[in-house]
Amino acid sequence: MRKLLIAAALALCAFVIAMLAIVVSGLRDDIARSDVALVLGNKVELDGTPSPRLRARLDRTLELFRAGFFPSIIVSGGTGKEGFDEAAVMRDYLIAHGVPASAMITDSHGETTFASAVNTARIAKEHGFKSVFTVTQYFHVPRARLALRRCNITEIHSAHARFFEWRDIFSVPRDTVGYGSYLFRHHE
């Protein structure tokens, strides 16, 4: 019984250290000029507007676009339970805030982070993009970067959305597990 308790305590300590690594890594932005940005989708409100989380991602993307860090933006998401195409809502928000429609690439098949990475790799190949700049929540940044690496994108930069909320308490452990699962995924 004592060995089992020690093993459980060690496993818990390892998980806490992994969560801290996810948080620290996600909060450390890697801002550099890139060929394209990838904004990952999130909840759209019942009235069709971006949720505060999603709006924070979009506003951070606007800030970086206006500063000249990337000339094109991929918005990637699926259709949430609210019935809205996240990518279309994101595209419309960015266009309404001054991003030219010609700079936008819409991926409405990004149902998961990994699907968004697969689709981004395909889009990058089609457009000749070599570097990708991803914008998402801090706890999601490491998994998004790993997904892109697993899809053979080697030059990846990132920034976290400046939005924190109580549900991050649940999101950090979830994304820590998600990161671990992505270590074993690869896309040809």
FIKOLMAR-571243 format. One record per residue: residue number from 1; residue in one letter; chain; x, y, z of N, C-alpha, C, O, CB in turn. Coordinates in steps of 0.05 Angstrom, whole numbers, plus 5000, padded with zeros to 4 digits. Atoms other than C-alpha are relative to their C-alpha. Glycine has a CB too. Layout:
REM residues N
(NUM,a,A,(X,Y,Z),(X,Y,Z),(X,Y,Z),(X,Y,Z),(X,Y,Z))
...
REM end
This chain:
REM residues 188
(1,m,A,(5016,4976,5000),(5000,5000,5000),(5017,5025,5000),(5011,5045,4986),(4981,5000,5024))
(2,r,A,(4982,4977,4998),(5057,5048,5017),(5013,5006,4973),(5015,5029,4965),(5022,4994,5021))
(3,k,A,(4988,4996,5026),(5090,5037,4949),(4979,5012,4980),(4986,5029,4964),(5010,4973,4988))
(4,l,A,(5021,4989,5017),(5023,5051,4915),(4996,5030,5006),(4993,5046,4987),(4974,4984,5004))
(5,l,A,(5003,4972,4993),(5016,5116,4953),(5023,5017,4990),(5019,5040,4981),(4997,5003,5031))
(6,i,A,(4976,4985,5010),(5087,5137,4935),(4998,5003,4970),(5004,5025,4959),(5026,4985,5008))
(7,a,A,(5003,4999,5029),(5074,5120,4862),(4979,5021,4992),(4983,5036,4973),(4993,4972,4988))
(8,a,A,(5021,4981,5006),(5010,5160,4863),(5009,5029,5005),(5003,5047,4989),(4975,4994,5017))
(9,a,A,(4990,4973,4994),(5044,5220,4896),(5020,5009,4979),(5020,5032,4971),(5014,4999,5028))
(10,l,A,(4981,4993,5021),(5100,5218,4844),(4986,5006,4974),(4994,5025,4960),(5020,4977,4996))
(11,a,A,(5016,4995,5025),(5050,5214,4787),(4987,5027,5002),(4986,5042,4983),(4979,4978,4996))
(12,l,A,(5013,4974,4996),(5012,5273,4816),(5021,5023,4997),(5015,5043,4985),(4986,5001,5027))
(13,c,A,(4979,4980,5002),(5077,5313,4823),(5008,5004,4971),(5012,5027,4962),(5024,4992,5017))
(14,a,A,(4993,4998,5028),(5096,5297,4752),(4979,5015,4984),(4986,5031,4966),(5005,4972,4988))
(15,f,A,(5022,4987,5014),(5028,5320,4727),(4999,5030,5007),(4995,5046,4989),(4973,4987,5007))
(16,v,A,(4999,4972,4992),(5032,5385,4766),(5023,5014,4987),(5020,5037,4977),(5003,5003,5031))
(17,i,A,(4976,4988,5014),(5102,5398,4737),(4993,5004,4971),(5000,5024,4959),(5025,4982,5004))
(18,a,A,(5007,4998,5029),(5075,5384,4667),(4980,5023,4996),(4983,5038,4977),(4987,4973,4991))
(19,m,A,(5019,4977,5002),(5017,5433,4679),(5015,5026,5002),(5009,5045,4987),(4978,4998,5021))
(20,l,A,(4984,4975,4997),(5066,5486,4702),(5016,5006,4975),(5018,5029,4966),(5019,4998,5024))
(21,a,A,(4985,4997,5025),(5108,5474,4640),(4982,5010,4978),(4990,5027,4962),(5014,4974,4992))
(22,i,A,(5020,4992,5020),(5046,5482,4596),(4994,5030,5004),(4995,5045,4984),(4974,4984,5001))
(23,v,A,(5007,4972,4994),(5028,5548,4630),(5023,5019,4993),(5020,5039,4980),(4992,5003,5030))
(24,v,A,(4976,4983,5005),(5099,5577,4628),(5006,5002,4970),(5011,5024,4960),(5024,4989,5015))
(25,s,A,(4995,5001,5029),(5109,5556,4556),(4979,5017,4985),(4986,5032,4967),(5000,4971,4989))
(26,g,A,(5021,4986,5013),(5042,5584,4535),(5000,5030,5004),(4991,5045,4987),(4973,4990,5008))
(27,l,A,(4999,4972,4994),(5053,5651,4568),(5024,5014,4988),(5026,5038,4987),(5000,5004,5030))
(28,r,A,(4976,4989,5013),(5121,5660,4534),(4995,5002,4970),(4997,4983,4955),(5025,4983,5006))
(29,d,A,(5005,4996,5028),(5104,5690,4467),(5026,4998,4983),(5047,5006,4993),(4987,5027,4995))
(30,d,A,(4978,5002,5019),(5149,5676,4407),(4991,5017,4975),(4981,5006,4956),(5007,4970,4992))
(31,i,A,(5011,4982,5020),(5133,5737,4364),(5022,5006,4979),(5043,5016,4985),(4990,5026,5012))
(32,a,A,(4982,4995,5022),(5167,5740,4296),(4984,5001,4974),(4962,4990,4972),(5022,4978,4998))
(33,r,A,(5013,4999,5026),(5148,5756,4224),(4995,4972,4989),(5013,4955,4991),(5016,5018,4980))
(34,s,A,(5007,5026,5011),(5112,5698,4192),(4984,5004,4974),(4975,5026,4968),(4983,4984,5021))
(35,d,A,(5015,4999,5025),(5079,5681,4126),(4970,5002,5004),(4956,5015,4988),(5007,4976,4983))
(36,v,A,(5029,5001,4995),(5011,5669,4156),(4994,4996,5029),(5011,4984,5044),(4987,4977,4983))
(37,a,A,(5009,5005,4972),(4974,5670,4222),(4979,4978,4999),(4964,4976,4980),(4989,5026,5014))
(38,l,A,(5021,5020,4996),(4930,5613,4246),(4986,5007,5026),(4997,5007,5048),(5011,4970,5001))
(39,v,A,(5016,4994,4977),(4874,5633,4293),(4981,4976,5004),(4965,4969,4986),(4984,5027,4997))
(40,l,A,(5016,5024,4994),(4841,5573,4326),(4973,5008,5011),(4971,5026,5028),(5015,4981,5020))
(41,g,A,(5027,4993,4992),(4766,5574,4336),(4993,4994,5028),(5008,4980,5042),(4981,4985,4982))
(42,n,A,(5011,5004,4974),(4726,5574,4399),(4971,5007,4999),(4960,5012,4978),(5015,5017,5022))
(43,k,A,(5029,4997,4998),(4655,5584,4422),(4990,5026,4987),(5002,5048,4991),(4991,4999,5029))
(44,v,A,(5015,4977,5010),(4608,5631,4385),(4975,5001,5017),(4961,4981,5021),(4994,4997,4969))
(45,e,A,(5024,4996,4984),(4552,5660,4427),(4974,4995,4984),(4975,4994,4960),(4999,5029,5012))
(46,l,A,(5026,5006,5013),(4479,5645,4412),(4991,5022,4982),(4975,5017,4963),(4979,4995,5021))
(47,d,A,(5008,4978,5018),(4472,5714,4380),(5019,5002,4976),(5016,5021,4960),(5000,5026,5016))
(48,g,A,(4983,5000,5023),(4527,5697,4330),(5026,5016,5003),(5041,5019,4984),(4986,5009,4977))
(49,t,A,(4976,4985,4995),(4582,5739,4362),(5021,4983,5013),(5015,4963,5026),(4994,5025,5017))
(50,p,A,(4979,5015,4987),(4650,5713,4384),(4997,5001,5031),(4991,5022,5042),(5028,5010,4992))
(51,s,A,(4999,5001,4971),(4653,5691,4457),(5023,5018,5009),(5041,5025,4993),(5003,4971,5011))
(52,p,A,(4977,4984,4991),(4700,5733,4501),(5027,4987,4995),(5046,5001,4988),(4997,5006,5030))
(53,r,A,(4976,5014,5006),(4753,5679,4493),(5009,5003,4971),(5031,5009,4965),(4997,4970,5007))
(54,l,A,(4994,4998,5029),(4748,5679,4418),(5006,5029,4992),(5024,5033,4976),(4976,4989,4984))
(55,r,A,(4995,4972,5006),(4744,5755,4415),(5029,5008,5008),(5042,5023,4994),(4979,5018,5014))
(56,a,A,(4973,4994,4991),(4809,5758,4455),(5021,4989,4980),(5041,5003,4974),(5006,4988,5028))
(57,r,A,(4982,5011,5021),(4843,5713,4403),(5000,5018,4975),(5021,5024,4964),(4991,4971,4992))
(58,l,A,(5002,4984,5024),(4817,5755,4346),(5012,5028,5004),(5026,5038,4987),(4971,5003,4993))
(59,d,A,(4989,4974,4995),(4836,5821,4379),(5031,4999,5001),(5044,5017,4992),(4989,5011,5027))
(60,r,A,(4971,5002,4999),(4907,5796,4392),(5011,4996,4971),(5032,5007,4964),(5009,4975,5017))
(61,t,A,(4993,5003,5028),(4910,5774,4319),(5000,5027,4985),(5018,5033,4970),(4982,4980,4986))
(62,l,A,(5002,4974,5012),(4887,5843,4297),(5025,5018,5008),(5036,5031,4991),(4974,5015,5009))
(63,e,A,(4977,4984,4990),(4941,5876,4340),(5026,4992,4985),(5041,5009,4976),(5004,4995,5031))
(64,l,A,(4975,5010,5013),(4996,5832,4309),(4999,5004,4970),(5020,5010,4958),(5004,4970,5006))
(65,f,A,(5003,4995,5029),(4968,5839,4238),(5007,5029,4994),(5021,5036,4975),(4971,4993,4991))
(66,r,A,(4995,4971,5004),(4968,5915,4244),(5029,5007,5004),(5039,5026,4993),(4982,5016,5020))
(67,a,A,(4972,4995,4995),(5039,5912,4270),(5018,4988,4978),(5042,4991,4978),(5009,4989,5027))
(68,g,A,(4986,5010,5023),(5059,5876,4206),(5014,4973,5004),(5033,4967,4989),(5020,5019,4992))
(69,f,A,(4987,5026,4995),(5077,5807,4234),(4992,4979,4980),(5007,4959,4977),(4994,4991,5028))
(70,f,A,(5008,5019,5020),(5039,5769,4180),(4980,5014,4981),(4964,5031,4989),(4986,4975,5013))
(71,p,A,(5018,4987,5020),(5003,5789,4115),(4974,4985,4995),(4955,4996,4983),(5015,5002,4974))
(72,s,A,(5023,5017,5005),(4952,5732,4114),(4992,4987,5026),(5008,4983,5044),(5005,4979,4978))
(73,i,A,(5011,5012,4976),(4907,5700,4166),(4982,4976,4993),(4964,4979,4977),(4984,5020,5017))
(74,i,A,(5018,5023,5001),(4877,5630,4169),(4983,5000,5025),(4993,5000,5047),(5016,4973,4996))
(75,v,A,(5019,5003,4977),(4815,5626,4213),(4990,4971,4998),(4979,4964,4977),(4977,5021,5000))
(76,s,A,(5007,5028,5001),(4801,5554,4231),(4982,4992,5023),(4989,4997,5046),(5026,4983,5000))
(77,g,A,(5018,5010,4979),(4743,5524,4268),(4978,4983,4987),(4977,4980,4963),(4987,5024,5015))
(78,g,A,(5022,5017,5009),(4683,5479,4263),(4973,5014,5005),(4972,5038,5009),(5000,4973,5013))
(79,t,A,(5026,4990,4993),(4609,5487,4275),(4994,4991,5028),(4991,4967,5033),(4978,4991,4979))
(80,g,A,(5005,5006,4972),(4595,5490,4349),(4971,4992,5005),(4955,4994,4987),(5008,5023,5018))
(81,k,A,(5027,5008,4993),(4533,5466,4385),(4980,5023,4998),(4956,5019,4996),(4999,4989,5029))
(82,e,A,(5017,4977,5003),(4507,5537,4379),(4990,5003,4971),(4972,5019,4965),(5014,5026,5008))
(83,g,A,(5009,5001,5028),(4501,5524,4303),(5014,5019,4982),(5006,5023,4959),(4971,5006,4999))
(84,f,A,(4986,4980,5016),(4550,5576,4278),(5027,4988,4990),(5041,4974,5005),(5005,5026,5015))
(85,d,A,(4973,5006,5011),(4611,5565,4233),(5020,5019,5012),(5021,5042,5006),(5000,5002,4968))
(86,e,A,(4981,4983,4986),(4666,5590,4278),(5019,5015,4981),(5024,5038,4986),(5017,4982,5019))
(87,a,A,(4981,4988,5019),(4713,5604,4220),(4987,5024,4986),(5000,5045,4982),(5011,4980,4980))
(88,a,A,(5014,4978,5014),(4661,5647,4184),(4996,5023,5019),(4999,5046,5011),(4973,4990,4989))
(89,v,A,(5004,4978,4981),(4646,5686,4247),(5026,5014,5005),(5027,5039,5007),(4989,4988,5027))
(90,m,A,(4974,4987,4995),(4720,5698,4259),(5008,5017,4976),(5018,5039,4979),(5022,4978,5005))
(91,r,A,(4993,4985,5025),(4731,5719,4186),(4984,5026,5000),(4996,5047,4995),(4994,4983,4975))
(92,d,A,(5016,4976,5002),(4673,5768,4189),(5008,5020,5021),(5008,5044,5016),(4970,4992,5004))
(93,y,A,(4991,4982,4979),(4697,5797,4255),(5026,5015,4992),(5028,5039,4995),(5005,4984,5027))
(94,l,A,(4975,4988,5008),(4767,5809,4228),(4997,5019,4977),(5009,5041,4977),(5021,4978,4992))
(95,i,A,(5006,4982,5023),(4741,5839,4163),(4987,5026,5011),(4993,5048,5002),(4983,4986,4979))
(96,a,A,(5014,4976,4989),(4694,5885,4203),(5019,5018,5016),(5013,5042,5019),(4978,4990,5019))
(97,h,A,(4981,4984,4985),(4755,5908,4242),(5025,5008,4983),(5046,5014,4994),(5010,4984,5025))
(98,g,A,(4980,4989,5018),(4796,5926,4181),(5019,4982,4986),(5036,4991,4970),(5016,5018,5015))
(99,v,A,(4983,5019,5015),(4830,5863,4156),(4988,4997,4972),(4965,4991,4969),(5003,4972,5014))
(100,p,A,(5011,5004,5027),(4823,5860,4080),(4991,4971,4995),(5004,4952,5004),(5021,5008,4978))
(101,a,A,(5010,5027,5006),(4781,5801,4055),(5021,4984,4985),(5022,4960,4988),(4974,5002,4984))
(102,s,A,(4979,5013,5016),(4839,5785,4008),(5022,4988,5018),(5037,4970,5009),(5012,5019,4980))
(103,a,A,(4980,5010,4982),(4883,5771,4069),(4990,4975,5016),(5005,4963,5031),(5009,5021,5020))
(104,m,A,(5013,5021,4984),(4834,5719,4098),(4999,4973,4985),(4993,4972,4961),(4972,5009,5008))
(105,i,A,(5004,5028,5010),(4834,5643,4088),(4983,4987,5021),(4990,4986,5044),(5028,4985,4996))
(106,t,A,(5019,5012,4982),(4775,5607,4118),(5001,4970,4999),(4997,4958,4978),(4971,5010,4994))
(107,d,A,(5000,5030,4997),(4780,5535,4143),(4977,4993,5019),(4979,4995,5043),(5027,4989,5011))
(108,s,A,(5024,5007,4984),(4711,5512,4166),(5000,4971,5009),(4980,4961,5018),(4975,5006,4984))
(109,h,A,(4998,5028,4993),(4735,5441,4178),(5020,4995,5023),(5030,4973,5026),(5008,4983,4976))
(110,g,A,(4981,5003,4977),(4779,5454,4239),(4985,4992,5025),(4984,5007,5045),(5015,5026,5005))
(111,e,A,(5016,5010,4977),(4736,5413,4287),(5016,4995,5025),(5006,4996,5047),(4985,4975,4992))
(112,t,A,(4982,5005,4977),(4796,5398,4331),(5026,5016,4994),(5031,5025,4971),(5006,4970,5004))
(113,t,A,(4974,4987,5004),(4864,5430,4341),(5017,4985,4979),(5030,4997,4963),(5016,5002,5027))
(114,f,A,(4985,5015,5019),(4896,5373,4303),(4990,5002,4972),(5005,5004,4953),(5001,4970,5008))
(115,a,A,(5012,4996,5027),(4847,5380,4245),(5008,5027,4989),(5014,5030,4965),(4969,4997,5001))
(116,s,A,(4991,4973,5009),(4864,5454,4242),(5029,4999,4991),(5036,5012,4971),(4996,5021,5023))
(117,a,A,(4972,5002,5007),(4938,5437,4240),(5003,4985,4973),(5019,4994,4956),(5016,4985,5021))
(118,v,A,(4999,5014,5025),(4927,5386,4184),(4992,5018,4977),(5005,5019,4956),(4982,4974,5001))
(119,n,A,(5011,4982,5021),(4886,5436,4144),(5020,5023,4995),(5023,5031,4972),(4973,5011,5008))
(120,t,A,(4981,4978,5003),(4937,5491,4157),(5025,4991,4984),(5035,5005,4967),(5009,5011,5027))
(121,a,A,(4977,5010,5015),(4994,5447,4131),(4993,4998,4970),(5009,5004,4953),(5008,4972,5011))
(122,r,A,(5009,5002,5028),(4954,5434,4067),(4999,5028,4988),(5008,5033,4965),(4972,4987,4998))
(123,i,A,(5003,4972,5010),(4938,5509,4059),(5028,5012,4997),(5033,5025,4977),(4984,5017,5020))
(124,a,A,(4973,4989,5002),(5011,5527,4073),(5014,4989,4975),(5028,5004,4961),(5017,4992,5025))
(125,k,A,(4988,5012,5023),(5034,5479,4019),(4989,5012,4974),(5003,5019,4956),(4996,4969,4999))
(126,e,A,(5013,4988,5023),(4983,5506,3969),(5009,5029,4994),(5012,5037,4971),(4970,4999,5003))
(127,h,A,(4993,4971,5003),(5003,5579,3982),(5030,5005,5002),(5038,5028,4999),(4985,5015,5021))
(128,g,A,(4971,4996,4998),(5078,5568,3992),(5008,5013,5027),(5029,5025,5029),(5009,5017,4978))
(129,f,A,(4994,4989,4974),(5075,5590,4065),(5021,4982,5014),(5017,4957,5015),(4975,5003,5018))
(130,k,A,(4980,5015,4986),(5137,5568,4104),(4998,5003,5030),(5006,4985,5045),(5028,5009,4991))
(131,s,A,(5001,4995,4971),(5123,5599,4172),(4971,5006,5008),(4956,5019,4994),(5018,5023,5008))
(132,v,A,(5028,4996,4990),(5059,5599,4214),(5002,5012,5028),(5019,5004,5044),(4985,4972,5001))
(133,f,A,(5002,4986,4975),(5042,5644,4272),(4973,4993,5012),(4952,5001,5001),(5004,5032,4997))
(134,t,A,(5026,5008,4989),(4988,5615,4317),(4993,5017,5024),(5010,5025,5040),(5001,4970,5009))
(135,v,A,(5011,4984,4978),(4944,5654,4365),(4977,4985,5013),(4958,4976,5000),(4990,5028,4990))
(136,t,A,(5021,5014,4985),(4903,5620,4419),(5004,5006,5030),(5020,5023,5037),(5002,4969,4995))
(137,q,A,(4997,4996,4971),(4895,5616,4495),(5027,4989,5009),(5038,4971,4997),(4977,4987,5016))
(138,y,A,(4973,5007,4991),(4960,5609,4535),(5003,4970,5005),(5023,4958,4998),(5007,5015,5025))
(139,f,A,(4998,5029,4994),(4945,5538,4558),(4998,4983,4975),(5005,4959,4975),(4978,4992,5020))
(140,h,A,(5004,5014,5025),(4929,5518,4486),(5024,5003,4981),(5027,4987,4963),(4974,5010,4987))
(141,v,A,(4978,4995,5018),(4991,5547,4453),(5019,4976,4997),(5025,4969,4975),(5016,5024,5011))
(142,p,A,(4982,5023,5004),(5038,5488,4468),(4988,4977,4983),(5002,4966,4966),(5009,4989,5027))
(143,r,A,(5012,5022,5016),(4989,5437,4440),(4996,5008,4971),(5000,4992,4953),(4972,4992,5013))
(144,a,A,(5003,4990,5027),(4974,5480,4379),(5027,4999,4985),(5028,4990,4962),(4989,5029,5000))
(145,r,A,(4973,5001,5012),(5049,5487,4365),(5008,4971,4994),(5019,4965,4973),(5021,5013,5018))
(146,l,A,(4993,5028,5004),(5059,5412,4374),(4985,4988,4977),(4996,4973,4961),(4995,4984,5026))
(147,a,A,(5016,5010,5022),(5002,5396,4327),(5011,5009,4973),(5013,4994,4954),(4970,5009,5003))
(148,l,A,(4988,4990,5025),(5033,5441,4274),(5026,4986,4993),(5031,4979,4970),(5004,5030,5002))
(149,r,A,(4974,5015,5004),(5101,5407,4284),(4994,4972,4990),(5008,4962,4972),(5017,4999,5026))
(150,r,A,(5007,5027,5008),(5068,5339,4277),(4990,4999,4971),(4989,4978,4958),(4978,4989,5018))
(151,c,A,(5009,4998,5028),(5041,5363,4209),(5022,5012,4983),(5017,5022,4961),(4975,5017,4998))
(152,n,A,(4976,4993,5016),(5112,5380,4186),(5003,5030,4995),(5017,5038,4976),(5000,4986,4975))
(153,i,A,(4994,4972,5001),(5109,5455,4196),(5022,5005,5020),(5019,5000,5044),(4974,5018,5007))
(154,t,A,(4976,4998,4982),(5177,5472,4224),(5005,5028,5011),(5016,5031,5032),(5024,4992,4985))
(155,e,A,(4997,4973,4989),(5176,5548,4232),(4974,5010,5011),(4956,5017,4996),(5011,5020,4978))
(156,i,A,(5025,4994,4986),(5123,5564,4283),(5005,5022,5020),(5024,5020,5036),(4987,4975,5013))
(157,h,A,(4999,4979,4980),(5113,5628,4323),(4973,5002,5013),(4953,4991,5002),(5008,5028,4987))
(158,s,A,(5025,5001,4986),(5059,5642,4373),(4997,5024,5019),(5017,5036,5028),(4997,4974,5015))
(159,a,A,(5007,4981,4980),(5024,5691,4419),(4975,4991,5013),(4957,4979,5001),(4997,5029,4988))
(160,h,A,(5025,5008,4986),(4972,5680,4472),(4981,5023,5001),(4988,5047,5002),(5007,4991,5029))
(161,a,A,(5021,4979,4997),(4906,5717,4476),(5001,5010,5029),(5005,4994,5047),(4972,4988,4993))
(162,r,A,(4999,4988,4973),(4904,5764,4535),(4972,4998,5013),(4958,5018,5016),(5009,5030,4999))
(163,f,A,(5027,5005,4988),(4843,5733,4568),(5004,4977,5020),(5013,4955,5013),(4979,4993,4978))
(164,f,A,(4998,5020,4979),(4841,5694,4633),(4972,4998,5013),(4959,5019,5018),(5022,5007,5020))
(165,e,A,(5026,5003,4987),(4779,5665,4666),(5002,4976,5019),(5021,4960,5019),(4978,4996,4980))
(166,w,A,(5000,5021,4980),(4760,5617,4722),(5002,4973,4988),(5013,4955,5001),(4975,5003,5017))
(167,r,A,(5000,5027,5011),(4750,5559,4675),(5028,4990,4991),(5032,4967,4984),(4982,4999,4976))
(168,d,A,(4972,5008,5005),(4826,5559,4661),(5009,4979,5019),(5026,4963,5013),(5018,5025,5001))
(169,i,A,(4993,5021,4980),(4830,5517,4724),(4995,4972,4989),(5009,4953,4996),(4983,5005,5026))
(170,f,A,(5006,5026,5012),(4799,5461,4684),(5014,4997,4973),(5021,4974,4964),(4969,4997,4996))
(171,s,A,(4988,5001,5027),(4829,5479,4616),(5029,4992,5001),(5039,4978,4983),(4997,5027,4987))
(172,v,A,(4972,5006,4999),(4901,5474,4639),(5005,4970,5003),(5021,4959,4987),(5013,5014,5024))
(173,p,A,(4996,5030,4999),(4896,5400,4661),(4991,4986,4975),(5004,4967,4966),(4985,4989,5024))
(174,r,A,(5010,5012,5025),(4855,5383,4599),(5021,5003,4978),(5026,4983,4964),(4973,5013,4992))
(175,d,A,(4981,4997,5021),(4906,5413,4553),(5027,4987,5006),(5042,4980,4987),(5005,5030,4995))
(176,t,A,(4976,5015,4993),(4963,5380,4591),(4997,4971,4990),(5015,4960,4979),(5005,5001,5031))
(177,v,A,(5006,5028,5010),(4931,5312,4576),(5000,5000,4970),(5011,4982,4957),(4973,4990,5012))
(178,g,A,(5001,4998,5029),(4917,5335,4505),(5028,5002,4988),(5034,4989,4967),(4984,5024,4992))
(179,y,A,(4973,4998,5009),(4990,5354,4496),(5013,4973,5000),(5027,4965,4980),(5016,5020,5017))
(180,g,A,(4989,5027,4999),(5011,5285,4519),(4990,4982,4978),(5006,4966,4967),(4994,4988,5027))
(181,s,A,(5011,5017,5021),(4965,5252,4470),(5011,5008,4972),(5014,4990,4955),(4969,5001,4999))
(182,y,A,(4990,4991,5026),(4992,5295,4412),(5029,4991,4996),(5039,4991,4974),(4998,5030,4998))
(183,l,A,(4973,5009,5003),(5062,5270,4427),(5002,4974,4983),(5022,4968,4971),(5013,4994,5028))
(184,f,A,(5001,5026,5015),(5041,5204,4394),(4985,5002,4974),(4980,4982,4961),(4987,4979,5018))
(185,r,A,(5015,4997,5025),(5003,5234,4335),(5019,5011,4979),(5038,5027,4985),(4976,5019,5003))
(186,h,A,(4984,4990,5022),(5034,5248,4267),(4983,5000,4975),(4967,4981,4971),(5026,4984,4997))
(187,h,A,(5014,4999,5026),(5006,5269,4200),(5021,4999,4978),(5041,5014,4978),(4982,5026,4998))
(188,e,A,(4981,5002,5023),(5041,5249,4136),(4996,5022,4981),(5010,5024,4961),(4996,4973,4986))
REM end
